[in-house]
């Protein structure tokens, strides 16, 4: 079963997992019915919350641990679990594709579970936690062109039934935001620039500019 689409989920605050007032919850909870009814064979998450020097995949043979990589939030959030099975075959397929595309050094991590960039949205999208999940890290010291090429290398996974999902935020500065405040001008400016670049297909220009931003 081939999948046509990849997705980027801007998950916002980790409180998305418990706060019924956040509108994005309704969108994610309707995922299987209204957004993406196809059931993927497995899920690959590229989370903005896992940074390493080289591309790294988590190779988990059993159940993924739930990582609480945040602090100062309500106690109940630290009691939530997302016990999705690992996807070791997918992890090794990711490694194979990257090496074929010139990424000579790809590491495996057999102990890491799912950070909140992965499990918080999946908790709402696939609450049964019955689809195998694998994560791959990003390299924040590299530029946009590097990550664009990484994405191109992973594209064949769509033909193998894998849902590829980026997760994070287009901009991120929780300390500068207040609950229910209006959008900060600097955030809106970058968001509009990003939208225009993608809609106009300025991928090369986009990749170069991200390094500057």
BAFI-3210 file (N, C-alpha, C; in Angstrom, 3 decimals, decimal comma, padded with zeros to 6 digits):
// residues 213
n [1|2|3|4|5|6|7|8|9|10|11|12|13|14|15|16|17|18|19|20|21|22|23|24|25|26|27|28|29|30|31|32|33|34|35|36|37|38|39|40|41|42|43|44|45|46|47|48|49|50|51|52|53|54|55|56|57|58|59|60|61|62|63|64|65|66|67|68|69|70|71|72|73|74|75|76|77|78|79|80|81|82|83|84|85|86|87|88|89|90|91|92|93|94|95|96|97|98|99|100|101|102|103|104|105|106|107|108|109|110|111|112|113|114|115|116|117|118|119|120|121|122|123|124|125|126|127|128|129|130|131|132|133|134|135|136|137|138|139|140|141|142|143|144|145|146|147|148|149|150|151|152|153|154|155|156|157|158|159|160|161|162|163|164|165|166|167|168|169|170|171|172|173|174|175|176|177|178|179|180|181|182|183|184|185|186|187|188|189|190|191|192|193|194|195|196|197|198|199|200|201|202|203|204|205|206|207|208|209|210|211|212|213]
n.u [000,841|000,781|001,495|000,446|001,052|003,044|003,372|003,442|003,314|002,454|002,874|002,697|002,356|003,232|000,984|-001,080|-001,739|-003,528|-005,226|-008,362|-009,279|-007,696|-007,708|-006,445|-006,501|-008,959|-008,665|-006,545|-007,683|-009,625|-008,234|-007,981|-010,501|-011,248|-008,978|-006,782|-007,513|-006,330|-004,621|-001,428|001,475|003,544|005,046|007,097|008,717|010,013|011,317|011,542|012,686|014,767|018,024|021,079|024,566|024,942|022,718|020,358|018,636|015,983|016,126|014,014|013,047|010,915|008,456|008,052|009,462|007,896|008,889|009,377|010,199|010,096|009,409|007,913|005,191|001,666|001,054|-000,358|000,361|002,749|002,026|000,845|000,890|002,292|002,316|003,421|004,439|007,877|009,653|011,726|012,467|011,725|013,419|015,944|015,612|015,367|017,971|019,341|018,371|019,321|022,084|022,459|021,960|024,098|024,587|026,860|027,350|025,305|023,671|022,514|020,146|019,359|018,007|016,476|013,216|010,098|009,999|008,289|007,564|006,872|005,110|003,028|001,340|000,699|-000,667|-003,176|-003,831|-003,569|-004,811|-004,927|-002,399|-001,204|000,287|003,450|006,211|008,878|011,651|013,648|016,544|017,360|019,841|020,972|023,147|023,506|022,506|019,503|019,452|020,772|018,916|016,738|017,676|017,940|015,266|014,421|015,790|014,376|011,936|011,106|009,923|007,241|006,060|006,071|004,180|004,598|003,952|005,217|006,157|006,736|007,483|006,983|007,516|006,955|008,009|009,454|009,162|008,362|008,641|008,212|005,597|002,171|-000,650|-003,365|-002,768|-002,312|-000,861|002,631|004,371|006,893|006,753|004,569|005,500|007,627|006,184|004,466|006,364|007,449|005,223|004,710|007,102|006,954|004,507|005,105|007,018|009,738|012,083|014,916|015,776|014,456|015,805|018,342|017,777|016,813|019,066|020,080|018,029]
n.v [-001,194|002,029|005,311|008,634|011,031|013,095|014,454|017,402|018,050|020,541|020,578|022,241|023,307|020,833|020,431|019,939|017,307|017,014|019,218|020,180|022,485|023,299|023,846|022,355|019,764|018,641|018,492|016,616|014,425|013,753|012,620|009,954|009,609|011,924|013,101|011,380|008,502|006,081|003,242|003,213|001,096|001,389|004,024|006,805|009,185|012,392|014,248|017,499|017,476|015,785|015,816|015,114|014,434|013,034|011,409|009,446|006,516|005,156|001,949|-000,220|-003,180|-004,028|-002,540|000,943|003,264|005,926|009,150|011,806|014,598|017,274|019,899|021,123|020,977|019,988|017,347|015,094|014,781|013,458|010,962|009,864|007,432|006,136|003,402|002,399|-000,110|-000,741|-000,168|-001,886|-002,986|-000,985|001,041|000,062|000,004|002,724|003,503|002,123|003,420|006,045|005,678|004,795|007,139|008,734|009,502|008,771|008,001|006,636|006,266|003,852|003,691|001,845|002,166|004,436|005,821|007,293|010,724|013,751|015,130|013,185|011,313|012,871|014,106|011,660|010,307|011,392|011,093|008,355|006,704|004,067|003,073|001,042|000,856|000,311|002,394|004,499|006,657|009,299|011,283|014,848|017,106|019,764|021,371|021,368|022,624|023,784|022,650|020,233|018,827|018,797|017,146|014,846|014,294|013,738|011,380|009,653|009,425|007,091|005,450|006,035|004,562|002,151|001,984|003,488|005,990|009,124|011,552|014,774|016,635|019,262|022,708|025,524|027,920|028,586|029,509|029,315|030,786|033,359|033,605|034,038|032,485|032,134|034,459|036,930|036,244|036,509|039,173|038,581|035,834|035,453|036,710|035,004|032,642|033,287|033,735|031,167|029,699|030,908|030,286|027,488|027,063|028,254|026,636|027,064|025,474|025,108|027,737|028,070|026,209|027,338|029,753|028,979|028,349|030,842|031,975]
n.w [000,000|-001,054|000,139|-000,390|000,812|003,009|006,334|008,388|011,707|013,844|017,056|019,260|022,687|025,189|026,739|025,078|025,222|027,331|027,617|027,011|025,839|023,770|020,397|018,426|019,305|018,517|015,761|015,541|016,839|015,034|013,056|011,842|010,801|009,277|008,121|007,407|006,446|005,705|006,965|008,152|007,643|009,380|011,364|010,846|012,670|012,567|014,837|016,280|018,718|019,140|018,841|017,283|016,483|014,114|011,737|013,463|014,368|016,333|017,422|018,399|019,782|021,273|023,211|022,820|025,077|026,940|026,789|028,979|028,225|029,273|031,631|034,681|034,208|034,538|036,897|035,996|033,355|033,374|033,906|031,764|029,150|026,146|024,684|022,147|019,800|018,939|015,818|014,457|011,955|010,175|011,115|010,378|007,654|007,119|007,768|005,756|003,409|003,800|003,793|001,178|-000,093|000,403|003,023|005,052|007,685|009,947|012,906|015,417|018,027|020,691|023,029|023,324|023,630|022,733|022,271|023,445|021,200|019,455|020,804|021,951|019,829|018,509|020,469|020,341|017,650|016,984|019,195|020,077|020,052|018,511|016,236|014,824|015,700|014,775|015,379|013,951|014,277|014,178|012,789|014,146|013,690|011,045|007,770|006,023|003,438|003,765|005,388|003,709|001,678|003,184|003,650|001,000|000,584|002,190|000,984|-000,577|001,324|001,493|-000,529|000,624|002,486|004,773|007,117|007,077|009,293|010,253|013,204|015,505|015,737|013,646|014,494|017,699|020,917|023,840|026,161|025,420|024,921|025,847|027,401|025,186|023,852|021,202|017,965|017,857|016,204|014,960|014,752|013,063|010,764|009,964|009,612|007,491|005,492|005,272|004,446|001,924|000,571|000,392|-000,998|-003,413|-004,329|-003,836|-003,108|-003,089|-002,582|-000,197|001,438|001,598|002,854|005,343|006,773|007,299|008,850]
ca.u [000,000|001,560|000,905|000,760|001,352|003,750|002,719|004,165|002,386|002,935|002,166|002,538|002,737|002,914|-000,346|-002,007|-002,123|-004,563|-006,032|-009,479|-009,598|-006,809|-008,460|-005,711|-006,887|-010,075|-008,105|-005,780|-008,590|-010,389|-007,221|-008,267|-011,796|-011,412|-007,734|-005,944|-008,174|-005,497|-003,844|-000,039|002,114|004,352|005,141|008,418|008,584|011,196|010,937|012,465|013,174|015,872|019,145|022,321|025,606|024,693|021,382|020,248|017,299|015,802|015,854|013,374|012,461|009,716|007,568|008,728|009,252|007,342|009,865|008,800|011,283|009,601|009,369|007,055|003,829|000,807|001,495|-001,036|001,037|003,848|001,426|000,372|001,750|001,976|003,112|003,454|005,562|008,966|009,647|013,140|012,668|011,676|014,635|017,068|015,321|015,748|019,432|019,738|018,075|020,206|023,431|022,431|021,882|025,329|024,767|027,759|027,355|023,964|023,753|021,345|019,969|018,470|017,429|015,614|011,813|009,467|009,923|006,930|007,270|006,273|003,971|001,895|000,355|000,235|-001,600|-004,490|-004,060|-003,709|-004,843|-004,779|-000,954|-000,985|001,071|004,872|006,727|010,326|012,063|014,969|016,962|017,783|021,183|020,751|024,335|023,468|021,587|018,258|019,708|021,098|017,706|015,915|018,214|017,579|013,869|014,335|016,284|013,370|010,689|010,627|009,149|005,814|005,619|006,097|003,104|005,064|003,548|006,342|005,557|007,572|006,797|007,680|006,835|007,674|008,775|009,325|009,683|007,275|008,843|007,774|004,174|001,232|-001,850|-004,448|-002,340|-002,281|000,372|003,733|004,674|008,035|006,324|003,696|006,334|008,324|005,180|004,029|007,474|007,547|004,077|004,923|008,205|006,500|003,478|005,724|007,993|011,107|012,728|016,344|015,863|014,017|016,851|019,443|017,324|016,645|020,344|020,217|017,066]
ca.v [000,000|003,261|006,511|009,775|012,252|013,197|015,482|018,096|018,359|021,522|020,079|023,272|022,954|019,451|020,362|019,430|015,947|016,988|020,440|020,049|023,769|023,526|023,461|021,365|018,425|018,148|018,124|015,381|013,347|013,383|012,258|008,722|009,725|013,042|013,591|010,331|007,244|004,912|002,773|002,966|-000,119|001,882|005,486|007,389|010,553|013,249|015,184|018,589|017,347|014,815|016,341|014,345|014,885|012,339|010,795|008,322|005,926|004,331|000,566|-000,785|-004,478|-004,283|-001,382|002,226|004,011|007,270|010,075|013,068|015,564|018,613|020,048|022,191|020,830|019,277|016,001|014,056|014,573|012,518|009,651|009,378|006,467|005,813|002,178|001,902|-001,004|-000,229|-000,563|-002,117|-003,187|000,349|001,759|-000,409|000,438|004,138|003,529|001,673|004,470|007,182|005,331|004,765|008,521|009,454|009,765|007,651|007,620|006,621|005,516|003,201|003,849|000,756|002,456|005,619|005,661|008,369|012,006|014,291|015,530|012,029|010,652|013,754|014,089|010,301|009,978|011,832|010,615|006,899|006,445|002,654|002,805|-000,299|000,933|000,450|003,756|004,711|008,061|009,652|012,567|015,921|017,616|021,205|022,076|021,328|023,606|023,289|021,804|018,920|018,144|018,584|015,941|013,726|013,983|013,099|010,010|008,852|009,416|005,755|004,798|006,243|003,448|000,943|002,089|004,163|007,379|009,970|012,685|015,723|017,133|020,339|023,977|026,346|028,795|028,006|030,281|029,290|031,814|034,655|033,539|033,973|031,730|032,779|035,757|037,009|035,737|037,470|039,628|037,874|034,481|035,553|037,047|033,814|031,681|033,689|033,490|029,724|029,292|031,371|029,528|026,139|027,105|028,661|025,610|027,592|024,561|025,407|029,022|027,814|025,535|028,274|030,774|028,437|028,445|032,220|032,185]
ca.w [000,000|-001,132|000,710|-001,235|001,548|004,281|007,132|009,450|012,787|014,809|018,237|020,281|024,050|025,579|027,358|024,073|025,617|028,373|027,645|026,080|025,221|022,622|019,204|017,646|019,752|017,702|014,461|015,652|017,211|013,841|012,055|011,099|010,134|008,346|007,524|006,815|006,809|005,455|008,108|007,735|008,151|010,495|011,379|011,069|013,181|012,646|015,891|016,567|020,093|019,206|018,082|017,387|015,554|012,845|011,751|014,390|014,453|017,529|017,039|019,587|019,441|022,072|023,311|023,013|026,309|026,824|027,358|029,460|028,039|029,598|033,082|035,189|033,714|035,491|037,273|035,228|032,081|033,594|034,112|030,477|028,472|024,752|024,540|020,769|019,538|018,124|014,408|014,136|010,520|009,564|011,507|009,564|006,285|007,101|007,729|004,418|002,434|004,018|003,342|-000,286|-000,573|000,701|004,448|005,319|009,102|010,537|014,161|015,984|019,467|021,087|024,344|023,315|023,286|021,971|022,975|023,399|019,834|018,792|021,451|022,240|018,732|018,222|021,545|019,872|016,290|017,013|020,634|020,388|020,152|017,973|015,002|015,150|015,536|014,798|015,278|013,447|014,836|013,286|013,049|014,189|013,220|009,586|007,194|005,457|002,284|004,319|005,832|002,516|001,034|004,052|003,358|-000,310|000,727|002,878|000,210|-000,978|002,381|001,224|-001,372|001,444|003,469|005,985|007,313|007,479|010,007|010,964|014,385|016,203|015,484|012,676|015,388|019,044|022,042|024,811|027,191|024,893|024,634|026,958|027,015|024,439|023,325|019,751|017,377|017,884|014,841|014,403|014,416|011,894|009,613|009,492|009,175|006,150|004,574|005,091|003,627|000,549|-000,020|000,079|-002,027|-004,672|-004,722|-003,751|-002,170|-002,967|-001,901|001,182|002,196|001,876|003,787|006,689|007,450|007,761|009,923]
c.u [000,878|000,789|001,356|001,364|002,327|003,134|003,700|003,152|003,034|002,197|001,992|003,011|002,424|001,554|-001,436|-002,543|-003,283|-005,547|-007,122|-009,794|-008,740|-007,476|-007,760|-006,048|-007,977|-009,585|-007,385|-006,666|-009,450|-009,487|-007,643|-009,579|-011,790|-010,144|-007,003|-006,501|-007,342|-004,720|-002,416|000,489|002,975|004,484|006,583|008,226|009,940|010,841|011,999|013,083|014,244|016,972|020,391|023,314|025,426|023,301|021,372|018,804|017,192|015,335|015,328|012,650|011,175|008,808|008,387|008,427|008,636|008,284|009,170|009,889|010,738|009,526|008,432|005,623|002,983|001,224|000,894|-000,367|002,160|003,337|000,867|001,392|001,320|002,821|003,090|004,629|006,649|008,859|011,085|013,403|012,654|012,946|015,809|016,867|015,681|017,264|019,948|019,538|019,026|021,618|023,516|022,447|023,079|025,516|025,580|027,703|025,948|024,010|022,428|021,328|018,931|017,759|016,418|014,194|011,317|009,424|008,547|006,559|006,647|005,004|002,787|000,910|-000,175|-000,776|-003,032|-004,823|-004,358|-003,726|-004,680|-003,313|-000,597|-000,236|002,537|005,400|008,245|010,582|013,434|015,297|017,250|019,173|021,141|021,969|024,405|022,410|020,344|018,451|020,000|019,819|016,726|016,370|017,928|016,133|013,695|014,776|015,229|012,079|010,222|009,800|007,651|005,250|005,571|005,088|003,466|004,541|004,749|005,774|006,626|006,788|007,635|006,862|007,647|008,538|008,537|009,981|008,565|007,396|008,332|006,273|003,367|-000,002|-002,889|-004,056|-002,420|-000,926|001,432|004,094|005,825|007,675|005,455|004,500|007,034|007,331|004,693|005,113|007,588|006,424|004,282|006,016|007,754|005,471|004,055|006,787|009,430|011,927|014,215|016,546|015,494|015,144|018,000|019,035|017,176|017,940|020,554|019,287|017,490]
c.v [001,248|004,417|007,709|010,938|012,032|014,385|016,129|018,531|019,352|021,258|021,111|022,812|021,489|019,310|019,981|018,061|015,913|018,146|020,392|021,355|024,059|022,979|022,384|019,942|017,835|017,714|016,785|014,199|012,885|012,835|011,063|008,828|010,743|013,447|012,493|008,961|005,991|004,527|002,481|001,667|000,199|003,389|005,888|008,840|011,234|014,367|016,253|018,500|016,269|015,293|015,500|014,859|014,264|011,735|009,537|007,835|005,144|002,939|-000,157|-002,065|-004,769|-003,059|-000,116|002,794|005,374|008,232|011,383|014,139|016,995|018,696|021,187|022,123|020,047|017,814|014,920|013,786|013,554|011,113|009,065|008,418|006,345|004,594|001,582|000,941|-000,302|-000,744|-000,804|-002,339|-001,854|001,118|001,355|-000,080|001,915|004,262|003,142|002,772|005,653|006,879|005,278|006,173|009,364|009,863|008,603|007,143|007,763|005,723|004,855|003,432|002,823|001,019|003,594|005,266|006,825|009,644|012,626|014,837|014,416|011,572|011,578|013,808|012,689|009,820|010,329|011,257|009,118|006,440|004,974|002,253|001,423|-000,308|001,121|001,841|003,759|006,207|008,176|011,053|013,588|016,380|019,143|021,999|022,100|022,294|022,952|022,375|020,372|018,166|017,930|017,319|014,697|013,307|013,299|011,649|009,092|008,693|008,027|005,037|004,961|005,099|002,136|001,018|002,792|005,598|008,152|011,252|013,531|016,288|018,197|021,610|024,751|027,370|028,293|028,923|030,397|030,402|033,181|034,699|033,496|033,200|032,611|034,185|035,753|036,514|036,836|037,875|038,871|036,448|034,489|035,844|035,806|032,782|032,002|033,450|032,001|029,213|029,678|030,561|028,138|026,140|027,459|027,671|026,078|026,748|024,845|026,712|028,866|027,211|026,469|029,289|030,243|028,518|029,849|032,488|031,434]
c.w [000,000|-000,510|-000,118|-000,460|002,696|005,027|008,097|010,486|013,740|016,115|019,348|021,648|024,336|026,241|026,359|024,479|026,608|028,315|026,578|025,344|023,999|021,363|018,386|018,065|018,862|016,328|014,533|016,022|016,028|012,732|011,203|010,317|009,010|007,590|006,761|007,185|006,550|006,721|007,644|008,321|009,366|010,341|011,657|011,484|013,190|013,611|016,090|017,941|020,253|018,271|018,349|016,349|014,176|012,890|012,617|014,419|015,753|017,103|018,279|019,189|020,204|022,039|023,544|024,396|025,986|027,538|027,739|029,420|028,149|031,113|033,459|034,713|034,723|035,676|036,387|033,882|032,205|033,883|032,816|029,866|027,015|024,375|023,133|020,584|018,738|016,698|013,958|012,648|009,779|009,884|010,624|008,091|006,119|006,979|006,346|003,380|002,576|003,522|001,825|-000,863|-000,156|002,144|005,019|006,748|009,657|011,764|014,516|017,492|019,913|022,412|024,326|022,909|022,452|022,802|022,763|022,028|019,020|019,496|021,736|021,062|018,433|019,256|021,140|018,498|016,241|018,473|021,009|020,557|019,629|016,646|015,374|014,799|015,664|014,730|014,638|013,933|013,746|013,695|012,989|013,738|011,691|009,058|006,604|004,272|002,718|004,689|004,680|001,799|001,865|003,785|002,021|-000,231|001,342|002,076|-000,224|000,078|002,170|000,394|-000,605|002,585|004,760|006,008|007,839|008,060|010,682|012,136|015,083|016,101|014,455|013,398|016,806|020,067|023,082|025,855|026,730|024,652|025,916|026,501|026,332|023,957|021,808|019,257|017,390|016,459|014,195|014,002|013,160|010,640|009,060|008,958|007,768|005,119|004,253|004,198|002,169|-000,148|-000,447|-001,049|-003,393|-005,123|-004,677|-002,780|-001,989|-002,209|-000,430|002,003|002,546|002,926|005,203|007,477|008,014|008,944|011,151]
res [x|x|x|x|x|x|x|x|x|x|x|x|x|x|x|x|x|x|x|x|x|x|x|x|x|x|x|x|x|x|x|x|x|x|x|x|x|x|x|x|x|x|x|x|x|x|x|x|x|x|x|x|x|x|x|x|x|x|x|x|x|x|x|x|x|x|x|x|x|x|x|x|x|x|x|x|x|x|x|x|x|x|x|x|x|x|x|x|x|x|x|x|x|x|x|x|x|x|x|x|x|x|x|x|x|x|x|x|x|x|x|x|x|x|x|x|x|x|x|x|x|x|x|x|x|x|x|x|x|x|x|x|x|x|x|x|x|x|x|x|x|x|x|x|x|x|x|x|x|x|x|x|x|x|x|x|x|x|x|x|x|x|x|x|x|x|x|x|x|x|x|x|x|x|x|x|x|x|x|x|x|x|x|x|x|x|x|x|x|x|x|x|x|x|x|x|x|x|x|x|x|x|x|x|x|x|x|x|x|x|x|x|x]
***
